[in-house]
């Protein structure tokens, strides 16, 4: 069954998705990663995206849906996808249901990682990603791991959009446009809410229990 991870930017969706991928052999589908890959390829679509992302605005549904459909319908990903950061609004949720239905797929579990804006600020400002192994660390919380990182510090980079003003914009945009998704999914038996201010390993343990119900 496919899985959706909901939560504002910096809630820890990417970190928890990595755990699920490793333990349960899922495919992580991050709309953010798809957008950044398109930018790296310097396609016409990528050029449109690069003008929007640094401002903290959400990418149009048209662009996101186009990129996602290509991945969702691949046979090797069928019913084993973690949707990380998608859907972001009701229209996208309805579109996702339709695309999955057409491909004989379903959403098995929806997990909402709930966390305050103040905690998210610290998490995002301090976030560092390894360009080689894609591990996500934080200079406020993982200094020892950063110093001993197996790939070397030269591969540890901060994203260009990880700054305070962008964080505020992205969080406010999330609260305004994405939070209504909770009403869409919370009535389902497969919906779970987790306090994302807890330690990473505690959140991971809660998710593990959910997936083994």
Buried (B, 14 or more C-beta within 10 A) or exposed (E): EBBBBBBBBBBBBBBBBBBBBEEEEBBBBBBBBBBBEBBEEEEEBBEBBBEBBEEBEBBEBEBBBEBBBEEBBEEEBBBBBBBBBBBBBBEBBEBBBEBBEEBEBEBEBBBBBBBEBEBBBBBBBBBBBBEEEEBBBBBEBBEEEBEEBEEEEEBBEBBEBBBEEBBBBBBEBBEEBBEEBBEBBEEEEBBBBBEBBBEBEEBBEBBBEBBEE
